[in-house]
Amino acid sequence: MPSRRPAPPASGTPSRRERNKRDKQERILRAARRLFARKGFERATTREIAEAADVGAGTLFLYTGKKEDLLVSIFAEDMRSVIDEAFVDAAAGGLLEQLLRVFGALIAHHEQDPGLARVFVKELPFVEDRHHLLGETMSTLLGGVARLVAQAQATGELAETVAPGELADNLFALYFYQLQRWLRGAASRSRRDEALRAALALQLEGLRVPGRRRSRIAASRGGH
């Protein structure tokens, strides 16, 4: 009687090899996340990450070329869903409130693990131009902000005197500065949020359509 071969996995079901690979990748990223947050990026070693993930050092390098790649993978994995949800929540309202909801969602995520957020803020700005995965993540974020700007221009809220992409870069820089100040202890949470709102409002005010600008000033003075 001929021996039966095991049936191939059903279509769409990952094989045992794929599941093992995914499990090792997840363990490596979890271990790297913990060590980066606790020890910092520079002090955490790949040997320590491999030991914490219960894999060999050689196995670690099969999944990631260097420590920098681990940091980028963690950031991209963490931020992908945060960014997507942030723009869904920011679909309605004026541009300032939309921006505050988007950047507020990013800040809320970083508040869950300030130690890891400090590593991101310190290390990732020097990686973006050299790592496509980080570039893709930032393009998604900045592209979303640029679309909000373009929508505000289309509805007459903002004058069409600046390219949406350029303004998106400026708005992100204002957010990033306030995030840095909070992470290094130079601003409380409430002061951070107040300063971010004021900085974004100031940036947008000079770009509003003149009639809209006057009406906003009158509203702020109670119509007098």
HURA-V781527 format. One record per residue. N is the residue number from 1. RES is the residue in one small letter. OMEGA is omega as a letter, one per 30 degrees, with the letter a starting at -180 (NA if undefined). D_FIRST is the distance of its C-alpha to the first C-alpha in Angstrom with 2 decimals. Layout:
BEGIN
n=N res=RES omega=OMEGA d_first=D_FIRST
n=N res=RES omega=OMEGA d_first=D_FIRST
END
This chain:
BEGIN
n=1 res=m omega=a d_first=0.00
n=2 res=p omega=l d_first=3.83
n=3 res=s omega=a d_first=6.48
n=4 res=r omega=l d_first=9.11
n=5 res=r omega=l d_first=12.49
n=6 res=p omega=a d_first=15.52
n=7 res=a omega=l d_first=17.38
n=8 res=p omega=l d_first=20.61
n=9 res=p omega=l d_first=23.78
n=10 res=a omega=a d_first=25.54
n=11 res=s omega=a d_first=28.40
n=12 res=g omega=l d_first=31.45
n=13 res=t omega=a d_first=29.70
n=14 res=p omega=l d_first=30.31
n=15 res=s omega=l d_first=27.47
n=16 res=r omega=l d_first=27.47
n=17 res=r omega=l d_first=29.20
n=18 res=e omega=l d_first=31.82
n=19 res=r omega=l d_first=32.39
n=20 res=n omega=l d_first=32.92
n=21 res=k omega=a d_first=35.30
n=22 res=r omega=l d_first=37.20
n=23 res=d omega=l d_first=37.49
n=24 res=k omega=l d_first=38.99
n=25 res=q omega=a d_first=41.36
n=26 res=e omega=l d_first=42.58
n=27 res=r omega=l d_first=43.13
n=28 res=i omega=a d_first=45.05
n=29 res=l omega=l d_first=47.25
n=30 res=r omega=a d_first=47.96
n=31 res=a omega=l d_first=48.94
n=32 res=a omega=l d_first=51.10
n=33 res=r omega=a d_first=52.77
n=34 res=r omega=a d_first=53.75
n=35 res=l omega=l d_first=55.04
n=36 res=f omega=a d_first=56.94
n=37 res=a omega=a d_first=58.64
n=38 res=r omega=a d_first=59.53
n=39 res=k omega=a d_first=60.45
n=40 res=g omega=a d_first=61.14
n=41 res=f omega=a d_first=59.43
n=42 res=e omega=a d_first=61.20
n=43 res=r omega=l d_first=60.73
n=44 res=a omega=a d_first=57.05
n=45 res=t omega=l d_first=54.98
n=46 res=t omega=l d_first=51.50
n=47 res=r omega=l d_first=50.63
n=48 res=e omega=l d_first=51.69
n=49 res=i omega=l d_first=49.69
n=50 res=a omega=l d_first=46.53
n=51 res=e omega=a d_first=47.10
n=52 res=a omega=l d_first=47.81
n=53 res=a omega=a d_first=44.64
n=54 res=d omega=l d_first=42.59
n=55 res=v omega=l d_first=41.45
n=56 res=g omega=l d_first=42.37
n=57 res=a omega=l d_first=45.35
n=58 res=g omega=l d_first=43.21
n=59 res=t omega=l d_first=40.92
n=60 res=l omega=a d_first=44.06
n=61 res=f omega=l d_first=45.18
n=62 res=l omega=a d_first=41.87
n=63 res=y omega=l d_first=42.64
n=64 res=t omega=a d_first=46.37
n=65 res=g omega=a d_first=48.64
n=66 res=k omega=a d_first=51.58
n=67 res=k omega=l d_first=53.20
n=68 res=e omega=l d_first=54.99
n=69 res=d omega=l d_first=51.71
n=70 res=l omega=a d_first=50.76
n=71 res=l omega=a d_first=54.13
n=72 res=v omega=a d_first=53.82
n=73 res=s omega=l d_first=50.29
n=74 res=i omega=a d_first=51.55
n=75 res=f omega=a d_first=54.57
n=76 res=a omega=l d_first=52.67
n=77 res=e omega=a d_first=50.03
n=78 res=d omega=a d_first=52.78
n=79 res=m omega=a d_first=55.13
n=80 res=r omega=a d_first=52.89
n=81 res=s omega=l d_first=52.71
n=82 res=v omega=a d_first=56.26
n=83 res=i omega=a d_first=57.71
n=84 res=d omega=a d_first=55.87
n=85 res=e omega=a d_first=57.01
n=86 res=a omega=a d_first=60.51
n=87 res=f omega=l d_first=61.13
n=88 res=v omega=a d_first=59.84
n=89 res=d omega=a d_first=62.33
n=90 res=a omega=a d_first=65.07
n=91 res=a omega=a d_first=64.86
n=92 res=a omega=l d_first=68.22
n=93 res=g omega=l d_first=71.72
n=94 res=g omega=a d_first=74.09
n=95 res=l omega=a d_first=72.99
n=96 res=l omega=a d_first=74.29
n=97 res=e omega=l d_first=72.39
n=98 res=q omega=a d_first=69.22
n=99 res=l omega=l d_first=69.50
n=100 res=l omega=l d_first=70.16
n=101 res=r omega=l d_first=67.03
n=102 res=v omega=a d_first=64.90
n=103 res=f omega=l d_first=66.41
n=104 res=g omega=l d_first=66.60
n=105 res=a omega=l d_first=62.84
n=106 res=l omega=l d_first=62.34
n=107 res=i omega=a d_first=64.86
n=108 res=a omega=l d_first=63.27
n=109 res=h omega=a d_first=59.95
n=110 res=h omega=l d_first=61.69
n=111 res=e omega=l d_first=63.49
n=112 res=q omega=a d_first=60.21
n=113 res=d omega=a d_first=59.98
n=114 res=p omega=l d_first=63.32
n=115 res=g omega=l d_first=62.24
n=116 res=l omega=l d_first=59.47
n=117 res=a omega=l d_first=61.80
n=118 res=r omega=l d_first=64.35
n=119 res=v omega=l d_first=61.79
n=120 res=f omega=a d_first=60.96
n=121 res=v omega=a d_first=64.66
n=122 res=k omega=a d_first=65.47
n=123 res=e omega=a d_first=62.63
n=124 res=l omega=l d_first=61.25
n=125 res=p omega=a d_first=64.44
n=126 res=f omega=a d_first=64.07
n=127 res=v omega=a d_first=60.45
n=128 res=e omega=a d_first=60.46
n=129 res=d omega=a d_first=61.52
n=130 res=r omega=a d_first=58.85
n=131 res=h omega=a d_first=55.77
n=132 res=h omega=a d_first=54.38
n=133 res=l omega=l d_first=52.66
n=134 res=l omega=l d_first=55.97
n=135 res=g omega=l d_first=57.73
n=136 res=e omega=a d_first=55.43
n=137 res=t omega=l d_first=56.05
n=138 res=m omega=l d_first=59.80
n=139 res=s omega=l d_first=59.79
n=140 res=t omega=a d_first=58.18
n=141 res=l omega=a d_first=60.84
n=142 res=l omega=l d_first=63.81
n=143 res=g omega=l d_first=62.66
n=144 res=g omega=l d_first=62.60
n=145 res=v omega=l d_first=66.08
n=146 res=a omega=l d_first=67.32
n=147 res=r omega=l d_first=66.09
n=148 res=l omega=l d_first=68.04
n=149 res=v omega=a d_first=71.09
n=150 res=a omega=l d_first=70.69
n=151 res=q omega=l d_first=70.44
n=152 res=a omega=l d_first=73.63
n=153 res=q omega=a d_first=75.34
n=154 res=a omega=l d_first=74.22
n=155 res=t omega=l d_first=75.69
n=156 res=g omega=l d_first=78.93
n=157 res=e omega=l d_first=78.49
n=158 res=l omega=l d_first=78.59
n=159 res=a omega=a d_first=80.54
n=160 res=e omega=a d_first=78.59
n=161 res=t omega=a d_first=80.30
n=162 res=v omega=l d_first=77.33
n=163 res=a omega=a d_first=73.83
n=164 res=p omega=a d_first=71.27
n=165 res=g omega=l d_first=69.18
n=166 res=e omega=l d_first=72.22
n=167 res=l omega=l d_first=73.25
n=168 res=a omega=l d_first=69.70
n=169 res=d omega=l d_first=69.94
n=170 res=n omega=a d_first=73.29
n=171 res=l omega=l d_first=72.11
n=172 res=f omega=a d_first=69.08
n=173 res=a omega=l d_first=71.43
n=174 res=l omega=l d_first=73.60
n=175 res=y omega=a d_first=70.62
n=176 res=f omega=l d_first=69.33
n=177 res=y omega=l d_first=72.76
n=178 res=q omega=l d_first=73.05
n=179 res=l omega=l d_first=69.54
n=180 res=q omega=a d_first=70.55
n=181 res=r omega=l d_first=73.81
n=182 res=w omega=a d_first=72.06
n=183 res=l omega=l d_first=69.38
n=184 res=r omega=l d_first=72.05
n=185 res=g omega=a d_first=74.08
n=186 res=a omega=a d_first=76.92
n=187 res=a omega=l d_first=76.52
n=188 res=s omega=l d_first=75.51
n=189 res=r omega=a d_first=72.99
n=190 res=s omega=l d_first=75.79
n=191 res=r omega=l d_first=77.82
n=192 res=r omega=a d_first=74.77
n=193 res=d omega=l d_first=74.16
n=194 res=e omega=a d_first=77.87
n=195 res=a omega=l d_first=78.19
n=196 res=l omega=l d_first=75.14
n=197 res=r omega=a d_first=76.48
n=198 res=a omega=a d_first=79.92
n=199 res=a omega=l d_first=78.61
n=200 res=l omega=a d_first=76.44
n=201 res=a omega=l d_first=79.29
n=202 res=l omega=l d_first=81.73
n=203 res=q omega=a d_first=79.46
n=204 res=l omega=a d_first=78.99
n=205 res=e omega=a d_first=82.61
n=206 res=g omega=a d_first=83.97
n=207 res=l omega=a d_first=81.47
n=208 res=r omega=l d_first=82.16
n=209 res=v omega=a d_first=83.91
n=210 res=p omega=a d_first=87.67
n=211 res=g omega=l d_first=88.05
n=212 res=r omega=a d_first=85.03
n=213 res=r omega=a d_first=86.38
n=214 res=r omega=a d_first=89.75
n=215 res=s omega=l d_first=88.24
n=216 res=r omega=l d_first=86.13
n=217 res=i omega=l d_first=89.23
n=218 res=a omega=l d_first=91.22
n=219 res=a omega=a d_first=88.47
n=220 res=s omega=l d_first=88.39
n=221 res=r omega=l d_first=92.21
n=222 res=g omega=l d_first=92.04
n=223 res=g omega=a d_first=93.22
n=224 res=h omega=NA d_first=96.60
END
